[in-house]
Amino acid sequence: MQTPADLDAVLALDERWNAAYHHRDPGRMAQVLAEDWMAFFPDGTVVFKADLLEGMLHNPPAALVFERHASRVFGETAITRGTLYADGERVHSFLRVYGRRQGQWQAVSVQVVP
């Protein structure tokens, strides 16, 4: 069952994820992602936490806007769905997956779609 407290916690974590991208700050992102976090991209590429954190150091400057379309908590798992825009252009949409581990919410995966 989705509780307001769980949904608030997931949404706050989702905002921390977005802020880490805005600031291009791997340290902030590391606090959001679980150690076993994985991303799946449209071309079949799988990216792990260390890869993402390293890649953040090389992201070109851009004005980013994250648009959230949905969020939902399913017990110990939660999702958010949204779209990323950079410099006014749509980049991609995504489905972020969060898990509650030892009482704390963490990002565990993301699926990126065109």
N, C-alpha and C positions, 0 to 999 in steps of 0.2 A: 504494500500500500504506500502510495506517495504521501509524505507528510510535508507541510510547509517548511519545516526546519531542514529536511533533506533537500528539497528543491532549492531553498535559499543557499545551502552550502554548495551545491553543484553549480548554481549560477554564479556564485562568487568565485569558484575555482575557474569556471569558464572565462570570467572577466580577467582573472589573473593570467590565463593563457594569452588572451588578446593583448593585455598590457605588456607581456614579455615580448611579443612580436613588435608592438609599437616602439618599444625601447631598444629592440634588437639586443636583448639581454639574456644570454644563455643561463646565467645564474638564477634569474627569476623563473625561467622555463624549467630548469632542473627541479625546482621545488614543486612544480605542478605535475610532472610526469613520473609515473611509477618506473622503477628500475627496468622492468620487463616491457615497457611501452613499445608499441609497434605502429607504424603507419603503412597504409596501402594506397598506392597511387594508380591512376588510370592505366598507365603503361605496364602495370604489373610489378613495379619496383616496390620493394619492402624496405622501409627505413627504420632504424632503431634509434633509441634515445641519444646515444653518443653521436650518431650521424647528424641528427637534427640539430643538436647543440653546436656542433662544429659548423654546420651549414649556416646557422644564424649569423655567424661572424662575417659571412660573405654576402649576405642579402643586400641588394642595392637599396639605397634610400628611396622611400615611397610613402605617400600619404595613404594609410590603410584604413579601411572601414570594414567592420565585421557586422553583418546583419544576421540576427538570430531568428530562425523561423519556428523552432520548436524545442521543447525540452520536456523530459519525462523521467521519472524515477520508477524503477521496477525492483523493489526490494534492495538488494546490495549492488545493483547496477543502474546506471543512469545514462541518458544520451542527450546530446544537444545537436541540433542541425542548423546549419547556416551557410552563408555565402561570404566570400572574401572579395573585396574590391581594392585595387591599388591604383592610385592616381586617377580615380574615377572609372576605371575599367574593371569589369568583372574578371576575376582570376579563376576561381573555381568554387564549388560548393563542397561541403564536408559533413560528415557524421562523426561526432566525437563520442567516445565511450569512456565512461567513468566507472570505477569500482570502489566500494567501501571496503577497506582492508584495515583490520585492527582498529576499527572505529573511525578511520579517517578516509575521506574521499581523495582519490588520485585519478589522473588521466591514465587510461590503460591502452587506448588505441584511437586511431582516426582513419576513416576511409575518405579519401579525396576523390571527387568526381568532376568531370568537365562541366 
